[in-house]
Amino acid sequence: MTNEGLQETKRQLARLAMGRLYETDYHAWALEQARRLRDDEPIDAENIAEELESLGKSQQRELKNRIAEIIEHLLKLLLPDHLREPNERSWKVSVLKQRLAIEQLLEQSPSLRSLLTPKLLAECYQDGLRLFRITDTAMLGNAPEGCIFSWDEILKEELR
């Protein structure tokens, strides 16, 4: 076997070992990949690519879940006084916390702003509406099926 062939065999074995480490000890695998990147050594490119894609999807899910929670509580804040008042403060605090978290998320990943489309608004409204309806719907009454909030109302408007 030539020296070049031996080196290729070693690289293949290293990739196999990295793949096994990814499956058996994620933390050790991640630290090893970071070290290899810094030292300009071969890396587990396939699994790294998978993890990076997963991270992007995770941020998208986080954004969507936070928006849905805001919508749920904005809907609850529209309830008649006698139903709203006992929980109004906690719903407002929840909206403010989610807005701050979204603001931070968008600062860290500005490209997520491109997701703030009418389509996402409609999806998040349906999710928020489902969350709203999980509570005692007989007591709460009905909320509109179609989205009644704008992005500004969800992300920026002051609560009264």
VMD Tcl script that draws the C-alpha trace (Angstrom):
set ca {
  {0.00 0.00 0.00}
  {1.32 3.43 -0.91}
  {1.79 6.20 1.62}
  {-1.12 8.06 -0.01}
  {-3.34 4.97 0.27}
  {-2.37 4.54 3.91}
  {-3.27 8.16 4.65}
  {-6.66 7.73 2.95}
  {-7.34 4.59 4.99}
  {-6.47 6.48 8.19}
  {-8.86 9.31 7.20}
  {-11.65 6.81 6.55}
  {-11.08 5.13 9.92}
  {-11.07 8.52 11.64}
  {-14.40 9.39 9.97}
  {-15.88 6.09 11.13}
  {-14.68 6.71 14.69}
  {-16.11 10.25 14.61}
  {-19.45 8.91 13.40}
  {-19.54 6.39 16.24}
  {-18.63 9.08 18.77}
  {-21.48 11.23 17.41}
  {-23.89 8.36 18.14}
  {-22.51 7.44 21.57}
  {-21.30 10.72 23.18}
  {-22.62 13.85 21.50}
  {-20.84 16.23 23.87}
  {-17.44 14.63 23.34}
  {-18.09 14.56 19.58}
  {-18.95 18.29 19.53}
  {-15.81 19.21 21.49}
  {-13.69 17.03 19.23}
  {-15.16 18.62 16.10}
  {-14.48 22.12 17.44}
  {-10.88 21.18 18.21}
  {-10.45 19.63 14.75}
  {-11.85 22.72 13.06}
  {-9.46 24.98 14.97}
  {-6.51 22.70 14.23}
  {-7.46 22.39 10.54}
  {-7.89 18.61 10.83}
  {-10.47 16.46 9.04}
  {-13.96 16.79 10.51}
  {-17.22 14.84 10.54}
  {-18.71 17.08 7.85}
  {-21.94 15.14 7.31}
  {-22.97 15.20 10.97}
  {-21.82 18.79 11.41}
  {-23.97 19.83 8.45}
  {-26.92 17.95 9.97}
  {-26.42 19.70 13.31}
  {-26.20 23.14 11.70}
  {-29.43 22.54 9.78}
  {-31.07 21.33 12.96}
  {-29.94 24.45 14.81}
  {-31.56 26.66 12.16}
  {-34.80 24.68 12.37}
  {-34.71 24.90 16.16}
  {-34.53 28.68 16.00}
  {-37.45 28.74 13.57}
  {-39.51 26.55 15.93}
  {-38.61 28.77 18.87}
  {-39.73 31.87 16.98}
  {-43.00 30.26 15.94}
  {-43.75 28.95 19.45}
  {-43.08 32.33 21.05}
  {-45.33 34.09 18.54}
  {-48.11 31.55 19.14}
  {-47.89 32.16 22.89}
  {-48.15 35.91 22.35}
  {-51.24 35.39 20.20}
  {-52.80 33.10 22.79}
  {-52.43 35.74 25.48}
  {-53.48 38.62 23.23}
  {-56.68 36.68 22.53}
  {-57.21 36.17 26.26}
  {-56.68 39.89 26.84}
  {-59.69 40.51 24.57}
  {-62.01 38.60 26.90}
  {-64.72 40.46 28.81}
  {-63.51 42.18 31.99}
  {-64.92 39.61 34.42}
  {-63.04 36.80 32.65}
  {-59.89 38.78 31.89}
  {-59.16 40.60 35.14}
  {-58.09 37.66 37.35}
  {-55.24 36.74 34.96}
  {-54.66 39.95 33.03}
  {-51.36 40.83 34.67}
  {-49.80 37.40 34.10}
  {-50.94 37.38 30.45}
  {-49.39 40.82 29.91}
  {-46.15 39.75 31.56}
  {-46.08 36.66 29.34}
  {-46.54 38.77 26.21}
  {-43.74 41.12 27.25}
  {-41.38 38.25 28.08}
  {-42.03 36.57 24.72}
  {-41.51 39.87 22.88}
  {-38.18 40.40 24.61}
  {-37.09 36.84 23.81}
  {-38.11 37.29 20.16}
  {-36.24 40.59 20.00}
  {-33.09 38.87 21.29}
  {-33.55 35.95 18.91}
  {-33.88 38.32 15.95}
  {-30.80 40.27 17.07}
  {-28.80 37.05 17.23}
  {-30.17 35.74 13.93}
  {-31.39 38.67 11.80}
  {-32.16 36.37 8.86}
  {-35.13 35.02 10.87}
  {-36.89 38.33 10.10}
  {-37.42 37.03 6.57}
  {-39.77 34.43 8.07}
  {-42.18 37.09 9.38}
  {-44.53 36.65 6.45}
  {-48.33 36.62 6.19}
  {-48.12 32.82 5.86}
  {-46.23 32.46 9.15}
  {-48.63 34.89 10.81}
  {-51.58 32.73 9.76}
  {-49.84 29.54 10.99}
  {-48.91 31.09 14.33}
  {-52.42 32.47 14.74}
  {-53.86 28.98 14.30}
  {-51.38 27.63 16.87}
  {-52.20 30.46 19.28}
  {-55.90 29.91 18.73}
  {-55.49 26.21 19.60}
  {-53.66 27.18 22.78}
  {-56.43 29.67 23.59}
  {-59.05 26.97 23.11}
  {-57.27 24.47 25.37}
  {-58.60 26.47 28.29}
  {-62.27 26.14 29.20}
  {-63.78 27.24 25.87}
  {-67.31 27.24 27.23}
  {-66.25 29.94 29.66}
  {-64.01 31.82 27.27}
  {-66.27 31.99 24.25}
  {-65.15 32.03 20.67}
  {-62.20 33.75 19.05}
  {-62.15 34.63 15.35}
  {-60.92 31.85 13.05}
  {-58.79 34.23 10.95}
  {-55.91 36.26 12.31}
  {-57.01 39.57 13.80}
  {-53.51 40.83 14.69}
  {-50.79 42.49 12.62}
  {-47.09 41.83 13.09}
  {-46.81 45.21 14.83}
  {-49.57 44.30 17.28}
  {-47.89 41.00 18.04}
  {-44.30 42.17 18.28}
  {-44.33 45.87 19.19}
  {-47.58 47.41 20.35}
  {-47.84 48.63 23.93}
  {-50.25 46.70 26.12}
  {-53.02 48.66 27.81}
}
mol new
graphics top color blue
foreach p $ca { graphics top sphere $p radius 0.5 }
foreach p [lrange $ca 0 end-1] q [lrange $ca 1 end] { graphics top cylinder $p $q radius 0.2 }
display resetview
